[in-house]
Structure formats: C-alpha cells, structure tokens
Amino acid sequence: MMRFAISPAEGLLRVLTLIAGIQMAASSVAFAQTASQPKTTGQTAVHEGNPENGKKLFAAYYCWSCHGSMGRAGGTAPAIAPSTRTAEQLIQYIRKPARGMPAYTSKTITDQEVADIAAFLKSVPPGPAAKDIPLLNGLNQ
C-alpha cells in the first residue's frame, strides 16, 4: 500500500483549494447562463461593449486571476489594459489564442460578453509612470 507523506495542514489546504475551485467554476457557469446575449439589428450582432458589465464579466470569468485585477498584469499573463484592441479583435484572439491562454468558445462566453470585456479594458486608465511613484523614486538615489 502506497502512503503519501503530507501533513494534515497541507491536506486541509488541498481540500479547501479544491472546494474553492469548484465554487468558482459553479459561479462562473451560473453567471454565464444569466448574462446578456448579443444585441441584434435584424441582420448581425452588434458588439457595442458595456464597460460596466465588462468589469463584472472580467471578474466573473476570472480573467483577473491571470491578467491582474484591472488587466494590468500581476498574474501569470501579460497586461491587457488599457487596450487598443477592438471587440472583434479580442473575440478572434480568445477563440484562437496564440500562446498559453486557453481558447474560449462561444459556448463558454458570448461575443457580446467579450465585447463588454473589451469595452472595460479600453476604459481602464493607464497606471502611473514610474517617476510618479515616490517609493520607486527613492530607489534611484
């Protein structure tokens, strides 16, 4: 019989992490099912993003876990805000990403939801310049 040498605290941490992951996944699914669908003009979907909804979706889909709370980095992925990408460009990218990001199909997140996230990322103001951060200025002296 194989035994694994982990402490009770580490075992508890693993269980709690698993439970938290399951809860986050369940809340994402529930939110995605109630989120808005694309607006139509009678012919094609309109991708006029709503930045307020985009901010909520950025949190609900856990984009922040890799891209940081405002999309300015801080996780395992690069900064994506402030963004110059159009909604269509972001939709194209997340459907077939170039690097380590997983692909998100339209069954996972709608085009309108991505358009809302794109609008949010465009609304994020740039961070302060390094010269404007007093703590960083003290390092150069």
Backbone as a printed PyTorch tensor [residue, N CA C, xyz], in Angstrom:
tensor([[[  0.8320,  -1.1650,   0.0000],
         [  0.0000,   0.0000,   0.0000],
         [  0.8910,   1.2470,   0.0000]],

        [[  0.5790,   2.2030,  -0.9330],
         [  1.3670,   3.4360,  -1.0230],
         [  0.8510,   4.4530,  -0.0180]],

        [[  1.7660,   5.1400,   0.5890],
         [  1.3960,   6.2190,   1.5030],
         [  2.0280,   7.5100,   0.9970]],

        [[  1.2740,   8.5600,   1.1280],
         [  1.7750,   9.8680,   0.7290],
         [  2.1310,  10.6440,   1.9870]],

        [[  3.2810,  11.2360,   1.9540],
         [  3.7600,  11.9530,   3.1380],
         [  3.3990,  13.4340,   3.0340]],

        [[  2.1650,  13.7760,   3.4360],
         [  1.7850,  15.1760,   3.5160],
         [  1.2400,  15.4280,   4.9130]],

        [[  1.4310,  16.6250,   5.3550],
         [  0.9510,  16.9720,   6.6920],
         [ -0.5620,  17.1670,   6.6630]],

        [[ -1.2100,  17.0490,   7.8120],
         [ -2.6500,  17.3050,   7.8740],
         [ -2.9940,  18.7180,   7.3940]],

        [[ -2.1410,  19.6900,   7.7020],
         [ -2.3930,  21.0710,   7.2740],
         [ -2.3490,  21.1700,   5.7460]],

        [[ -1.3690,  20.4940,   5.1260],
         [ -1.2710,  20.5140,   3.6720],
         [ -2.4640,  19.8070,   3.0500]],

        [[ -2.8960,  18.7220,   3.6450],
         [ -4.0820,  18.0180,   3.1550],
         [ -5.3170,  18.8880,   3.2270]],

        [[ -5.4750,  19.6030,   4.3350],
         [ -6.6050,  20.5050,   4.5000],
         [ -6.5440,  21.6280,   3.4730]],

        [[ -5.3570,  22.1700,   3.2460],
         [ -5.1870,  23.2240,   2.2580],
         [ -5.5780,  22.7350,   0.8720]],

        [[ -5.1880,  21.5230,   0.5260],
         [ -5.5480,  20.9630,  -0.7790],
         [ -7.0570,  20.8020,  -0.9170]],

        [[ -7.7060,  20.3240,   0.1220],
         [ -9.1680,  20.1510,   0.0910],
         [ -9.8560,  21.5000,  -0.0500]],

        [[ -9.4080,  22.4830,   0.7380],
         [-10.0140,  23.8150,   0.6670],
         [ -9.8010,  24.4520,  -0.7020]],

        [[ -8.6300,  24.2570,  -1.2820],
         [ -8.3530,  24.7730,  -2.6200],
         [ -9.2750,  24.1250,  -3.6460]],

        [[ -9.4780,  22.8290,  -3.5370],
         [-10.3740,  22.1150,  -4.4400],
         [-11.8020,  22.6430,  -4.3030]],

        [[-12.2600,  22.8100,  -3.0760],
         [-13.6190,  23.3130,  -2.8420],
         [-13.7710,  24.7230,  -3.4140]],

        [[-12.7800,  25.5770,  -3.1950],
         [-12.8350,  26.9420,  -3.7250],
         [-12.8920,  26.9190,  -5.2480]],

        [[-12.1070,  26.0520,  -5.8760],
         [-12.1200,  25.9330,  -7.3300],
         [-13.4710,  25.4870,  -7.8520]],

        [[-14.0730,  24.5450,  -7.1810],
         [-15.3990,  24.0640,  -7.5900],
         [-16.4270,  25.1800,  -7.4450]],

        [[-16.3590,  25.9310,  -6.3530],
         [-17.2940,  27.0330,  -6.1500],
         [-17.1100,  28.1120,  -7.2160]],

        [[-15.8720,  28.4350,  -7.5720],
         [-15.6270,  29.4510,  -8.5890],
         [-16.1560,  28.9870,  -9.9360]],

        [[-15.9280,  27.7340, -10.2770],
         [-16.4150,  27.2050, -11.5460],
         [-17.9350,  27.2240, -11.5870]],

        [[-18.5740,  26.8430, -10.5030],
         [-20.0370,  26.8340, -10.4450],
         [-20.5960,  28.2370, -10.5810]],

        [[-19.9650,  29.2130,  -9.9390],
         [-20.4700,  30.5810, -10.0360],
         [-20.2610,  31.1430, -11.4330]],

        [[-19.1780,  30.7690, -12.1080],
         [-18.9520,  31.2150, -13.4820],
         [-20.0200,  30.6630, -14.4040]],

        [[-20.3440,  29.3990, -14.2510],
         [-21.3710,  28.7750, -15.0830],
         [-22.7140,  29.4410, -14.8350]],

        [[-23.0600,  29.6590, -13.5750],
         [-24.3410,  30.2870, -13.2450],
         [-24.4110,  31.6980, -13.8040]],

        [[-23.3120,  32.4560, -13.6900],
         [-23.2980,  33.8160, -14.2020],
         [-23.3950,  33.8130, -15.7220]],

        [[-22.6710,  32.9370, -16.3730],
         [-22.6850,  32.8740, -17.8360],
         [-24.0780,  32.5450, -18.3640]],

        [[-24.8220,  31.7240, -17.6400],
         [-26.1580,  31.3580, -18.0840],
         [-27.1270,  32.5280, -17.9880]],

        [[-26.8800,  33.4880, -17.1070],
         [-27.7850,  34.6090, -16.9400],
         [-27.2860,  35.8800, -17.6140]],

        [[-26.0940,  35.8510, -18.1930],
         [-25.5190,  37.0510, -18.8020],
         [-26.2490,  37.4240, -20.0860]],

        [[-26.0620,  38.6720, -20.4970],
         [-26.7730,  39.1750, -21.6730],
         [-26.2970,  38.5060, -22.9550]],

        [[-27.2230,  38.3950, -23.8920],
         [-26.9340,  37.8470, -25.2050],
         [-26.6320,  38.9990, -26.1560]],

        [[-26.0240,  38.7100, -27.3150],
         [-25.7170,  39.7870, -28.2550],
         [-26.9700,  40.5280, -28.6980]],

        [[-26.8450,  41.8580, -28.8360],
         [-27.9350,  42.6630, -29.3720],
         [-27.9270,  42.4780, -30.8830]],

        [[-29.0790,  42.4940, -31.4890],
         [-29.1130,  42.3610, -32.9390],
         [-29.8210,  43.5480, -33.5510]],

        [[-29.4320,  43.8560, -34.7760],
         [-30.0550,  44.9380, -35.5160],
         [-30.9640,  44.3660, -36.5860]],

        [[-31.2720,  43.0890, -36.5030],
         [-32.0870,  42.4500, -37.5120],
         [-31.2470,  41.6420, -38.4900]],

        [[-29.9450,  41.9460, -38.5750],
         [-29.0890,  41.2390, -39.5190],
         [-27.9010,  40.5980, -38.8080]],

        [[-27.1250,  41.4000, -38.1080],
         [-25.9180,  40.8670, -37.4700],
         [-25.8460,  41.3350, -36.0200]],

        [[-25.0230,  40.6760, -35.2690],
         [-24.8420,  41.0530, -33.8650],
         [-24.0960,  42.3730, -33.7710]],

        [[-24.5040,  43.1960, -32.8270],
         [-23.8510,  44.4730, -32.5840],
         [-22.9280,  44.3020, -31.3860]],

        [[-21.6670,  44.6610, -31.5580],
         [-20.7000,  44.4870, -30.4790],
         [-20.3390,  45.8330, -29.8690]],

        [[-21.3550,  46.5270, -29.3890],
         [-21.1210,  47.7580, -28.6430],
         [-20.9230,  47.3420, -27.1950]],

        [[-19.7170,  47.4050, -26.7390],
         [-19.4280,  46.9240, -25.4000],
         [-19.9270,  47.8440, -24.3060]],

        [[-20.2790,  47.2390, -23.1920],
         [-20.7010,  47.9490, -21.9960],
         [-19.5850,  47.7780, -20.9630]],

        [[-18.8340,  48.8500, -20.6890],
         [-17.6800,  48.7060, -19.7870],
         [-18.0450,  48.2720, -18.3680]],

        [[-19.1960,  48.7220, -17.8640],
         [-19.6010,  48.3270, -16.5090],
         [-19.8680,  46.8250, -16.4480]],

        [[-20.5910,  46.3280, -17.4520],
         [-20.8440,  44.8880, -17.4990],
         [-19.5370,  44.1370, -17.7640]],

        [[-18.6670,  44.7190, -18.5950],
         [-17.3820,  44.1040, -18.8870],
         [-16.5290,  43.9310, -17.6520]],

        [[-16.5840,  44.9080, -16.7460],
         [-15.8220,  44.8030, -15.4940],
         [-16.3420,  43.6390, -14.6610]],

        [[-17.6660,  43.4890, -14.6090],
         [-18.2700,  42.3750, -13.8660],
         [-17.8950,  41.0390, -14.5030]],

        [[-17.9360,  40.9890, -15.8390],
         [-17.5890,  39.7530, -16.5410],
         [-16.1110,  39.4130, -16.3820]],

        [[-15.2470,  40.4250, -16.3970],
         [-13.8050,  40.2310, -16.2070],
         [-13.5620,  39.5310, -14.8790]],

        [[-14.3430,  39.9100, -13.8650],
         [-14.2320,  39.2660, -12.5490],
         [-14.9010,  37.8940, -12.5600]],

        [[-16.0910,  37.8080, -13.1390],
         [-16.8630,  36.5570, -13.1100],
         [-16.1730,  35.4250, -13.8710]],

        [[-15.5090,  35.7520, -14.9690],
         [-14.8120,  34.7330, -15.7510],
         [-13.3660,  34.5410, -15.2820]],

        [[-13.0020,  35.1950, -14.1910],
         [-11.6820,  35.0600, -13.5650],
         [-10.5270,  35.4690, -14.4720]],

        [[-10.7910,  36.4130, -15.3650],
         [ -9.7120,  36.9410, -16.2070],
         [ -8.6170,  37.5470, -15.3280]],

        [[ -9.0400,  38.1410, -14.2120],
         [ -8.1160,  38.7980, -13.2840],
         [ -7.1050,  37.8290, -12.7040]],

        [[ -7.4610,  36.5410, -12.6380],
         [ -6.5430,  35.6010, -11.9930],
         [ -5.2350,  35.4570, -12.7600]],

        [[ -5.2590,  35.7270, -14.0520],
         [ -4.0210,  35.6900, -14.8400],
         [ -3.5560,  37.0920, -15.2390]],

        [[ -4.5110,  37.9930, -15.5170],
         [ -4.1730,  39.3120, -16.0470],
         [ -4.1690,  40.4280, -15.0120]],

        [[ -4.4280,  40.1110, -13.7480],
         [ -4.4590,  41.1380, -12.7100],
         [ -5.8340,  41.7830, -12.6090]],

        [[ -6.0920,  42.4390, -11.4890],
         [ -7.4380,  42.9280, -11.1870],
         [ -7.9750,  43.9380, -12.1870]],

        [[ -7.1300,  44.7200, -12.7990],
         [ -7.5740,  45.6940, -13.7900],
         [ -6.9950,  45.3960, -15.1740]],

        [[ -6.4830,  44.1820, -15.3550],
         [ -5.9100,  43.8130, -16.6430],
         [ -4.5260,  44.3630, -16.8830]],

        [[ -3.9030,  44.8950, -15.8390],
         [ -2.5730,  45.4980, -15.9760],
         [ -1.4550,  44.5380, -15.6050]],

        [[ -1.7150,  43.2680, -15.6350],
         [ -0.7770,  42.2030, -15.2600],
         [ -0.8030,  42.0100, -13.7520]],

        [[  0.0080,  41.1110, -13.2820],
         [  0.0140,  40.8010, -11.8610],
         [ -0.1980,  39.3180, -11.6390]],

        [[ -0.5530,  38.6170, -12.6600],
         [ -0.7120,  37.1750, -12.5800],
         [  0.3060,  36.5100, -13.4840]],

        [[ -0.1030,  35.4340, -14.1240],
         [  0.8060,  34.6860, -14.9890],
         [  0.7640,  35.1560, -16.4330]],

        [[ -0.1240,  36.0840, -16.7500],
         [ -0.2880,  36.5430, -18.1340],
         [  0.0930,  38.0190, -18.2410]],

        [[  0.2820,  38.4890, -19.4750],
         [  0.6970,  39.8800, -19.6600],
         [ -0.4420,  40.8740, -19.4110]],

        [[ -0.0610,  42.1310, -19.2990],
         [ -1.0420,  43.2070, -19.1790],
         [ -1.8620,  43.2840, -20.4680]],

        [[ -3.1680,  43.4980, -20.3110],
         [ -4.0420,  43.6400, -21.4790],
         [ -4.8500,  44.9370, -21.4060]],

        [[ -4.5270,  45.7900, -20.4420],
         [ -5.2240,  47.0660, -20.3090],
         [ -4.2050,  48.1420, -19.9560]],

        [[ -4.4290,  49.3680, -20.3620],
         [ -5.5020,  49.7820, -21.2490],
         [ -5.3140,  49.1740, -22.6320]],

        [[ -6.4180,  48.8610, -23.2850],
         [ -6.3750,  48.1090, -24.5350],
         [ -6.6730,  48.9840, -25.7420]],

        [[ -6.0690,  48.6290, -26.8500],
         [ -6.3800,  49.2780, -28.1250],
         [ -7.0900,  48.3080, -29.0620]],

        [[ -7.3250,  47.0860, -28.5930],
         [ -7.9990,  46.0790, -29.4200],
         [ -9.4910,  46.3870, -29.5610]],

        [[-10.0110,  46.1170, -30.7500],
         [-11.4530,  46.2150, -30.9400],
         [-12.1000,  44.9680, -30.3600]],

        [[-13.4040,  45.0180, -30.2090],
         [-14.1370,  43.8500, -29.7130],
         [-13.9080,  42.6650, -30.6410]],

        [[-13.9580,  42.9070, -31.9440],
         [-13.7700,  41.8170, -32.9080],
         [-12.3780,  41.1960, -32.7890]],

        [[-11.3700,  42.0380, -32.5810],
         [-10.0110,  41.5200, -32.4190],
         [ -9.8910,  40.6730, -31.1520]],

        [[-10.5190,  41.1140, -30.0660],
         [-10.4660,  40.3420, -28.8270],
         [-11.2310,  39.0290, -28.9760]],

        [[-12.3740,  39.0880, -29.6340],
         [-13.1490,  37.8660, -29.8800],
         [-12.3050,  36.8690, -30.6610]],

        [[-11.6950,  37.3440, -31.7390],
         [-10.8390,  36.4760, -32.5640],
         [ -9.7150,  35.8710, -31.7400]],

        [[ -9.0840,  36.6890, -30.9030],
         [ -7.9430,  36.2070, -30.1340],
         [ -8.3520,  35.1690, -29.1040]],

        [[ -9.4160,  35.4150, -28.3500],
         [ -9.7440,  34.4500, -27.2970],
         [-10.3180,  33.1520, -27.8510]],

        [[-10.8380,  33.2020, -29.0720],
         [-11.3170,  31.9600, -29.6950],
         [-10.1330,  31.0840, -30.1400]],

        [[ -9.0510,  31.7220, -30.5860],
         [ -7.8450,  31.0060, -31.0220],
         [ -6.6140,  31.7610, -30.5420]],

        [[ -6.2940,  31.6530, -29.2450],
         [ -5.1520,  32.3970, -28.7130],
         [ -3.8190,  31.8860, -29.2610]],

        [[ -2.8420,  32.7750, -29.2590],
         [ -1.5280,  32.4550, -29.8290],
         [ -0.6030,  31.7380, -28.8650]],

        [[ -0.7340,  32.0100, -27.5630],
         [  0.2250,  31.4490, -26.6170],
         [ -0.4460,  30.5610, -25.5920]],

        [[ -0.0620,  30.6660, -24.3460],
         [ -0.5040,  29.7690, -23.2950],
         [ -1.9330,  29.9320, -22.8120]],

        [[ -2.6380,  30.9130, -23.3190],
         [ -4.0210,  31.1220, -22.8770],
         [ -4.9210,  30.0440, -23.4650]],

        [[ -5.8410,  29.5120, -22.6490],
         [ -6.7770,  28.5230, -23.2000],
         [ -7.7850,  29.2040, -24.1220]],

        [[ -8.2760,  28.4820, -25.0990],
         [ -9.2970,  29.0200, -26.0100],
         [-10.6550,  29.0230, -25.3050]],

        [[-11.4390,  30.0530, -25.5710],
         [-12.7950,  30.1580, -25.0400],
         [-13.7650,  30.1830, -26.2090]],

        [[-14.6090,  29.1740, -26.2930],
         [-15.5690,  29.0910, -27.3920],
         [-16.7700,  29.9780, -27.1110]],

        [[-17.6150,  30.1450, -28.1150],
         [-18.8260,  30.9460, -27.9410],
         [-19.8180,  30.2600, -27.0130]],

        [[-19.6100,  28.9740, -26.7440],
         [-20.4520,  28.2850, -25.7670],
         [-20.0250,  28.6490, -24.3490]],

        [[-18.7820,  29.0440, -24.1860],
         [-18.2510,  29.4180, -22.8760],
         [-18.5540,  30.8830, -22.5800]],

        [[-18.2940,  31.7530, -23.5420],
         [-18.5060,  33.1930, -23.3870],
         [-18.9920,  33.7340, -24.7230]],

        [[-20.0830,  34.5050, -24.6840],
         [-20.6720,  35.0140, -25.9270],
         [-19.8340,  36.1460, -26.5010]],

        [[-20.0450,  36.4220, -27.7810],
         [-19.3620,  37.5410, -28.4150],
         [-19.7060,  38.8580, -27.7260]],

        [[-20.9630,  39.0230, -27.3150],
         [-21.3600,  40.2550, -26.6420],
         [-20.6370,  40.4030, -25.3050]],

        [[-20.4710,  39.3080, -24.5890],
         [-19.7450,  39.3630, -23.3190],
         [-18.2880,  39.7560, -23.5510]],

        [[-17.6890,  39.2190, -24.6060],
         [-16.3040,  39.5930, -24.9310],
         [-16.2460,  41.0680, -25.3240]],

        [[-17.2490,  41.5410, -26.0700],
         [-17.3060,  42.9620, -26.4380],
         [-17.3950,  43.8330, -25.1920]],

        [[-18.1580,  43.3960, -24.2100],
         [-18.2570,  44.1400, -22.9520],
         [-16.9080,  44.1650, -22.2330]],

        [[-16.2100,  43.0330, -22.2130],
         [-14.8800,  42.9730, -21.5860],
         [-13.9090,  43.8800, -22.3380]],

        [[-13.9960,  43.8850, -23.6800],
         [-13.1290,  44.7620, -24.4840],
         [-13.3880,  46.2280, -24.1310]],

        [[-14.6670,  46.5960, -23.9620],
         [-15.0010,  47.9740, -23.5860],
         [-14.4420,  48.3050, -22.2110]],

        [[-14.5190,  47.3570, -21.2730],
         [-13.9410,  47.5700, -19.9520],
         [-12.4290,  47.7880, -20.0580]],

        [[-11.7450,  46.9250, -20.8180],
         [-10.2840,  47.0390, -20.9330],
         [ -9.8740,  48.3650, -21.5550]],

        [[-10.6970,  48.8840, -22.4820],
         [-10.4140,  50.1990, -23.0780],
         [-10.6310,  51.3190, -22.0750]],

        [[-11.5260,  51.1000, -21.1090],
         [-11.8500,  52.1480, -20.1390],
         [-10.8420,  52.2290, -18.9950]],

        [[ -9.9850,  51.2360, -18.8640],
         [ -9.0020,  51.2280, -17.7720],
         [ -7.9410,  52.2870, -18.0610]],

        [[ -7.7790,  53.2480, -17.1560],
         [ -6.7540,  54.2690, -17.3870],
         [ -5.3590,  53.6780, -17.2180]],

        [[ -4.3780,  54.2680, -17.8790],
         [ -3.0130,  53.7650, -17.6940],
         [ -2.5630,  53.9630, -16.2520]],

        [[ -1.6950,  53.1020, -15.8060],
         [ -1.1400,  53.2300, -14.4600],
         [ -0.1910,  54.4130, -14.3950]],

        [[  0.1980,  54.7970, -13.2030],
         [  1.1110,  55.9320, -13.0700],
         [  2.4910,  55.6040, -13.6350]],

        [[  3.1490,  56.6230, -14.1170],
         [  4.5150,  56.4530, -14.6060],
         [  5.4200,  56.1680, -13.4070]],

        [[  6.4740,  55.4310, -13.6220],
         [  7.3960,  55.0740, -12.5350],
         [  7.9400,  56.3180, -11.8410]],

        [[  8.1680,  57.3800, -12.5810],
         [  8.6990,  58.6140, -11.9910],
         [  7.7060,  59.2670, -11.0360]],

        [[  6.4210,  58.9180, -11.1490],
         [  5.3940,  59.4970, -10.2890],
         [  5.1120,  58.6600,  -9.0360]],

        [[  5.8620,  57.5820,  -8.8440],
         [  5.6800,  56.7330,  -7.6720],
         [  6.8230,  57.0200,  -6.7100]],

        [[  6.5280,  57.7010,  -5.5950],
         [  7.5860,  58.1270,  -4.6750],
         [  8.4990,  56.9980,  -4.2170]],

        [[  7.9520,  55.8410,  -3.9210],
         [  8.7780,  54.7490,  -3.4500],
         [  9.8150,  54.3370,  -4.4900]],

        [[  9.4150,  54.3370,  -5.7630],
         [ 10.3610,  53.9800,  -6.8160],
         [ 11.4140,  55.0650,  -7.0180]],

        [[ 11.0320,  56.3030,  -6.8350],
         [ 11.9940,  57.4150,  -6.9740],
         [ 13.0910,  57.3230,  -5.9280]],

        [[ 12.7560,  56.8330,  -4.7360],
         [ 13.7410,  56.6940,  -3.6690],
         [ 14.7850,  55.6520,  -3.9690]],

        [[ 14.4840,  54.7020,  -4.8540],
         [ 15.4490,  53.6420,  -5.2000],
         [ 16.6140,  54.1710,  -6.0200]],

        [[ 16.3880,  55.2290,  -6.7780],
         [ 17.4270,  55.7550,  -7.6680],
         [ 18.3900,  56.7020,  -6.9780]],

        [[ 18.1650,  56.9830,  -5.7150],
         [ 19.0320,  57.9380,  -5.0240],
         [ 20.1570,  57.2690,  -4.3090]]])
